[in-house]
Amino acid sequence: MRPYGHEVTVAEEPAAPTAAPRWVKVLDQTRCIGCHACTTACKSENQVPVGVTRTYVKSVEIGTFPQVRRAFQVTRCNQCTDAPCVAACPTGAMHRRPDGIVDFDKRICIGCKACIAACPYDAIFINPEDHSAEKCNFCAHRLDVGLEPACVTVCPTEAILVGDLHDPTSKVAKIVQREAVAVRRPEKETRPGLFYKGAHQATLDPLAARRPTGGLFAWATQGGSGRPALSQHVTSGHPRHPNSSAATLLSYDVPHQAPWGWRVSLYTWTKGLAAGAYLVALMLVLARTISWSSTLFRFVAPTVSLAFLAVTGALLVWDLKHPMRFWMLFLRPQWRSWLVRGGVVIAAYGAVLTAQLVAGALGSVEASKVLAGFGLPLGVLTAAYTAFLFAQAKARDLWQNPMLAPHLVVQAVLVGSATLILAAEALGTHHVLHNLTLALGTAAGAHLAMLVGETLPHHATAHGELAVDEMTLGRFAAFFWVGVVLVAAAVAAPWIGVAAAPLALVGLLAHEHAYVQAGQSVPLA
């Protein structure tokens, strides 16, 4: 893996005299004095509410007494050439202009927070007043009329420069093309339009500096029992600083909250159950354990799947900051977003389940067989598409796992089997319990084996390693280990029977919460 802040000495795109401008920004950290004038000017110009900022300044103490200095880092949107937030946005509210500025349209933002999860630079937030996503956009309204951004005009040391990278005579082009500059998180391959000159490694890498003991920062105390509102916020620095330099100490920080909370954790569980109940019932039919006309396949499985699919949709809409705009997912979709693709998959799967219920009520076995041809791939896609949604969250290294899609299918079989065991017991169809408990035990064993493969080896990145650490040993360890123990007990389903079903359901729910939240627990700036 390439280190944070590796030097870049060439322009991202070839200069052309007649080409459209490519607005970029250079932050000269050798000149920055940490006065926060850029932050206040930005808030005033763009009417940013108290509590959130489009640009903020952090600081790190470097050295040991008496040779100590303070290094600042100005943090804001990196105006990426390949912007993850643009790809993840389901409505095109986040979009990249021809001049390279990544801008936003609050009128069509649904508040899904996919852009926040995707941004590797912690630059996007939800405005608490209008509930829409917002970030630095280079003061595009000023640039469009020939004015400089507000932060540039107020910087007392001229540490902030904005210009056209395609203009070889511009000051920023000369610096980027002729001097040693750095970008943040180059391994994400977003090709940022924000360059740092003279930045210290401890300010570019959010894990490089040590956190202060007890959470005591300059001008503020963050986290801890005395500040419960901040206890779930993500603070820069490594919590156990195994790789942090003893000569670097984080002194001023702006913590940020994870974008996706318990509703997304619960959604991954309900969606798996909606997919698994039908898929497992279909497996029983194909294995000739039950017939196409059995009550379990005709009515129980489609009803359970539809019910939990409805809960899944309700959770997704509930988690939106603009829930009344959910229809924009379908009427003005941005097709690269897996929120859009997943919505289409869920809608199609719901239509097939409804048709299966109708076919069952009419007693049409042939129709059920035809519908199963569509239901099987749609059920698998319903279980697995979250892996591609999480993969678009490029900021979250834990979720960049090529085995996540098959793992989600295994989890769907796990909870689907458990649910059908309870249904079969209630209906008195005990002849299917052996096959269902066998499926449950096998899926539970496969889940644990895949979990071992995902957590025991050393992760490819420091961010991924820290996320695994937070999941297994840190803030979410209780959920993780409860999930492991309960699912491990469910491996014995062929011997303990119906009792294994609730253990598997609760165990996987605990695991999903630990996994989703731990992936968002690593500082990005």
N, C-alpha and C positions, 0 to 999 in steps of 0.2 A: 504493500500500500504506500502510496506517495505521502509524504508528510504534509501537515497543514501549512498553508502559506508558502508553497514552493514558488520560486521566482519565475516570473514569466517576462519575456523580453520582446515578444512579438505581438502584433495586433491579432485579434480574433479573426478578422475578415480582411481581405485585401482592400487597400484603399483605392478609391476610384473618384476622380474629380467630379464626375457627374452623378455619383451614387447618392442615394438618400442619406441624410445624416444618421450617424450612430451615436446617440448621446451616451456618454459615459462619465464616470466621476472618479476623481483621484482624491484620496484622503492622505494628506501628508502628516503622518503621525509624529514626525520630528518637530512639527510646528504646533501640534495640538496641545493646548494648556488645560483642557478639561473644564472649560468655563460653562458648558451646557447652553451657550447662547444659541447654538443650532437647534437644540431641543425646544427651547422656548419660542424661538422664531417660527419653527415649524408648527407648533401648537397654535400660535396666534394666527398665522397665515391660513391654516387649514381648519381652524376651529376644532381641534382635537380635544376631546373631553379629558378631565382630570382622571388619572389612573391608567391611561394608555398613552403610548407615544409612537409616532412614526419613525422617530430617530432618537436614540439614547446613547449615553456615554458610560462605559464601564472603566474601571481602573484596576491595575495590578501593581503591587509593590515588588520591586525587583532588587535583589541584592541582600546583603546582610549588614547589620549595623557595624560601623557608621557609614558604609558605602551603600546607600539605598536611594533608589529613584522611583518615581511613579510613572508608569506607562499607561496611556489611555487608549481606548478603542471606541471609535464611533461606529455604531451598529445601525444598519438600515437595510432596506431592500437592495439586493445586488443586481437588479435589472438584467436577469439572465437571458442569454441568447436562446438557450433551451430551458425555458422556465417550467419547473415541475408544477407550479401552482396553476399555470395556464392549461396544462394537460389534464390536471385533476378536476378543474372546475366544471361542474356538470351543465352550466348554462352559458358559459362564455363570459361571465361577469368579469373574470380575470382574463385579460387579453393583452397581446403584445402588439404595439403600434409599429408601423413601418420604420419609424425612426429609432426603434429599439427600446422604447420606454414600455415597461409592463404596467399597464393602467387597469383600472377597475370601474365597473358600472354598478352603482348601488341599486339601481332600479330593477335589476334582474338577479341580484344576489339572493339566494335562498337561505344563506347562513348555515350551510352544511359543514363548514370548517375543514373541508377536504384540502383547501389551499394551505391552511395552517399546518395540517399534518404533513403536507408535501414539502413545504419550504425548509431547506436545510439551514437557513440563516436566522430563524426565529424572528422574521421581519413582519409578519402579518398578524393582525388581531381583529377581534370583533368589537366594533364601536358600541359601547354600552347604551348609547342614546338612540341610534337608528338600527342597531342589531345587524349591521352589514359588515362584511369584511373590508379592511382598510389597511393601507400601508403607504410608504413613501412612493410617490410617482414622479419624482424630480420636479415637483411643482410644474407639471405639464402645462397648466393654464397660464403660467408666467412665461415659460419657454415659447409657447405658441405666439406670444405677442412681443417677443424680443427681450424679455426680462430674465435675469438670473433667478435661480431658486432662492427662497427666503434664507435658507441656511448659509448660502454662499455670501449673500450681501451683509450678513451680520458677523461672520467669523472675523475676529479681530486680528488674527495672525495669517489669514489667507491659507488656512490649512485645507480648505475644501475647494476643489476646482471642478468645474463642469465644462465639457466641450464636446466637439464632434471628432470622434476617432478617425473618421474618413478624411478629415481635413489635416494634411500634414503640417500645416502652419499653426495649428491650435496647440496651446500649451499642454493639454492633456495628451494629445497624440505624441508630442515630443517626449514626454515623460514615460508613457507606456512603451514606446518603441525604442527608447534609447537608454532608459535607466532601469535599475533593478526594482521591480514592483512585485507585489504578492496579491493573491486572491485567497479568499477563504474557502475551505473544503473543496479543493480542486478535484478530489477523487469522485465527487458527485457528477462531474462532467456537465455542469450547467453553463459553463462559459460565462462567468459573471461580467457585468459591465461596471463593477466597482473594484477599484484597484487601491491597494495600500502601499504607501511609500514609507520605508523606515519603520515598519511595524515590528514589534517584538513577538517572538513565537508564543509567549504566554498570553498575548492578547488575541492572537488568531485562533489558537486552539482552546476551546472552552473547558477542556479537561487538564490543561497544563498547570494551572495555578492551584495552590492549596486553598481550601475553604477555611475561614477563620474558625478557631475553636469556639464552640458554643453558638455559632451563627451570628456573632457580633460583627457588624459591618460599619463603615463610616456613615454616620448620620442616621443609622437605622439598625434595628434588630429584626432579623428575618427568621420565620419559622419558629419551632419550639412550642411548648405548651402555653406560653404567654401570648402567642399570636396564632390561635387556631385557624384563622382565615387564610393564613399563608402556609399551613402545614403541608398542603398538597402541591405547593408550587415547586417548580424546578429551578434550582439555583445553579449557577455556573460553578466550575471546579469539580473535581472528583470527590465524592463523599468520603472515600477512604484513601485517596491520593496515592495509589501504589506507584504511579509513574510521574507524579508531580515533582517538580524541582523544589528542594528545600529553600531555595533562594527566591521563590515566587509566592506571593500571597495575594489572594483576591481581596481587594479593599472596598470596592463599591460595585454593587450588582443590581440588576433589575430582573427579578424573578418572573417567570411566566408559567401559566397554568396549562396543563395538558388539554388539548382541544376536545378530545372524545372521552366522555365519562362513562358512568355505569350503564347508561342506556345502550351504548355501542357494545359494551361487554355482554349485556343481556341479549342484544340482537344477534350476535354470533351464535349464541346457544339456541335461541328460538328458531333461527333460520336452519341450523343443523337438524333440529328436531322435525321441522316442516319437510325437509328433504328426506331425512332418514326413515320416517314412518312409512312413507309410500314406497321408497326403494327397498326396504327390508320386506315389506309385504309382497312386492313384486318378485323379490328373490325367492320367497317361499313358494309362490305360484310357479315360477320357472323350475324350481327344484321338485315340483309336484308334491310338496308337503300339504298344500291346500289347493283347492280348485279355483278356477276363474270366477265361479259363482259363489264362492264362500263369503260369508258376512264380513270376515276380517278384511278381505281385499276390496269387496264391492262398496262397503259403507264405512267401516271403522278407520282404515288407513287414510282414505281420501278426506274424511271429516277431520281427523286429527291433524293431518298435514295442512288442510285449509285453515283450520283454527289458528295454528301456530304461524302460518304464513301471514294471516291477518294481524296477529300480534307483532310480527316482524315489521310489517309495513307501518303499523301504528308507532312503533318505537322509532323507526327512521324519520317519520314525519314529526314526531314529538321532539326529536333531537335537533330539528332545524330551528334556527333563530327566526326564520320567516316561514312558519309551517303552512300559512295560507298560500304560499307561492309554490308548493310542492308540484303543482301541475306543470311548472316550467321544465321539469325533468323530461316530460313527454312532448310538450308543444314547442320548446325551443332548445332541443338537446345539443350538447357539444359531445360528439360521438367518441372522442378519445377517452372521455371520462368513464371509469368503470362504475361510477354511481349510476350513470345513464344506462350503460349496458346491463348492469345488475338489475336495475329497475325493469328493463324489458324482459329479462330472464324470469324474474319473479312474476311479472304480469302474465307471461305465457304459461309458466308452470301453474299458476292459479287457474287459468282458463282450462288447462288439461285436467286438473283435479276436479273442477266443477263438472266438466263433461264426463269424467269417470263416474261421478255420483249419479248423473242423469242416466248414463248407460246402465249402471247398476240397478237403479230404480226401475228401468224398463226391462231389465233382465237380458240385455243384449250382450252376450259373450263376445261376439265378433267385434262389436264396437269397442269393447274393453281391450281386446287384443290390439286393435289398431291404435287406440289412444296410448297404450303402454309403449308403443314404438316411439312416441313423442315424449311420454312422461319419463322414460329412463334417462335419456340424455339431458332433459331439462332438470330432472331431479339432481343429477350429478353436477350440472352447472350451478344450480341454486346452492348446493353445498360448497362448491369450490371457488365461485367467482370472487369471494372476499379476499382470496389470496392475491388476485390481480389488483383489487382495490387497495390492499395494504402495500403491494409492491409499488403503486404510484405514490405512496407516501415516502418519497425518497429520503426524507429526513430521518426515518426510523429504521436503523440498521437491523434491528432484531427481526423485522418483518420482511427483509430482503432474502427470503428463504425459498429456494426452488422446490423444496419438498412440502411447502405449506399447502398447496392445492390438494395433493393426495392425502395429506394429514387431515384436512377438513372433511374429506369424503369418509375417511375412517371414523372420525368423530361423529359424523351423521349416522353411520351404521350403528355406532355405539349407543347414541341416545334414541335412535329409531327402534332398535331392538328392545331397549329398556322400556320404552313406552308401549310397545306392542305386547310385551310380557304382562304388564299391568292390565292392558285391555283384554288379553286372552284369559287371564285369571278371572276378571270380572264377568266375562261372557261364558265362562265354563268350558272353553275350547282347550282343554288341557293337552290334547294330542300334539299341539304345535309348540308346547313349552320347551320340549327338549331341543328342537332346532333353534328356537329363539334364544335360549340360554347359551347354546353353543356359539351362536353368532355374537352374542354379547360378550362372552368370555374371550373369543378370538379378537374382536374389535378392541376390547380393553387392553389385551396384551400387545396388539399392534400399536395402539396409541402410546403406551408406555415405552415401547421399543423406539418409536420415532422420537419421543420426548427425550430419551437418553441421548440419541444421536444429535439432537438439536442443542442440548445444554452442556454435555460433558466435554466435547472437544473445544479447544481454544477458538474463540470466534475470530473471524477474519479482520475485524476492525475493533478499535478501542471502544467505540460507541456500542457496538453489538455486545462486546464482552461486559460492559457496565450494565447494559439492559438485562442480560442473563443474570448478572450478580444481584441486581435489584429484585429480580423475579424469584431467585432461589434463596438469597440470603438477606435481602434488604427489606424495603417497605412492603413488598407484596409476597413475602415468603410464606406467611401464614396461609394465604389463599392457595398458593402453589402446592404446599405440602399437604394440605387438607385434600386437594384435588388428587394428588398422587396416591395418598393412602386409600381414599374411597374407591378410586378406579382400580387400584391394585386388588382391593377386596372383590371387585366385580369380576376379576379374572376367574374367580372360583364359581361363577354363575352356574355352570353345569352341575355343580354339587350343592350349592346353597339355594338355587332356584329363584323364586320370585323376590326374595330378600335382596338380591343383587341389583335389581332394577333401580330402586330409589338411590342406592349408593352411587351407581353410575351417573345418574342424572345430576345429583348434587355435586359429585366430584368433578364432572366436566364443567359445570357452571362456575365452580371455584377456579378451575384452571383457566377458563376463558377470561375471567376478570383479571387474574394475575398476568396473563400474556398480553392482553390489550393495554393495560395500564403500564406495565413495565416497559413496553416498547416506546412509551411516551415520556419516560422518566429521566431521560438523558439530556443534559443541557446542550443547546445548539449554538450559543453565542457567549 
